[in-house]
C-alpha cells in the first residue's frame, strides 16, 4: 500500500472513531437527561410531603396508656408500625405513610450477616430474628414487654417509589424527620388491640454498609433491655449515586397503649 493511501485510510478511521464517540456521547447524554426527567416526576410522587413548620400542628391521637406491670405481652411477630407524631406532620395526601405493615416472615439474613428485605414488598418492613442462636439471642429478639435485649427492624428506602422507611428521612434535605421523644407504636400477633410503644432517643447513626454488621453501637455484646433499632438505607441527594450508608435509629420501650 502506498504512503498516500495509508495516510488516507488512517484519517478515515480517525474520523469514524470521532463520529462514533460523538454518537455514543450524545446517546448517553440523552439517556441521562431522560433518566433525570423521569426520576423527578417519580420522585415527586414518592417523596413524603410535610406540612409547613409554621402551620397549626395536628393533634396526636388520644391514648389510653396501660402500665407495663398491668399487662404482659409475650414476644411475637410484629404486624404493623404507627408513627403518630410523624402522621401529624405529614400532609393530608401522605398521612397513610405513617402506617407501615410488616412482612409475615422474618428478614432474610445471609451467611455474612447481611440483611436484604424482600424487594417485592418495598412498602413493608421486616423484623430480624435468629431463634436458637446463642450469639444473637440478645441482639435479635421479637418485640414484647419482657425483652432483655434488643429488637431490630429493617425497611427499604427509595427515591423513585414508595418504600417502608421513606418517611424517617428526607433525602432531599438530608435530615431525619424524627425528633427526640417521637413515638413508634408496634402491633404484634400477641398484642391484640394493644400496642407496644417505643420512644425515639434522638440517637441516629450512619455506618457505611460494609461496616454495619460489625458496628459495636448497633450490636453491643449486651444490648439494653427494651432497645429497638430501625435500619434502612441513607439515600444521597444525588440521583446518580447509589446508597452507600445505612440509617440506624434507636428507640426504647416505654409502655403499652391502646388507640
Secondary structure, 3 states (H helix, E strand, C coil): CCHHHHHHHHHHHHHHHHHHHHHHHHHHHHHHHHHHHHHHHHHHHHCCCECCCCCCCCCCCCCCCECHHHCCCCCCCEEEEECHHHHHHECHHHHHHHEEEECCCCCCECCCCCECCCHHHCCCEEECCCCCCHHHCCCCCCCCCCCCCEEEEECCCCCCCCCCCHHHEECCCCEECCCCCCEEEEEECCCCCEEEEEEEEEEEECCEHHHHHHCCCCCCCCCCCCEEEEEEEECCCCCCCCCCEEEEEEEEEEEEEEC
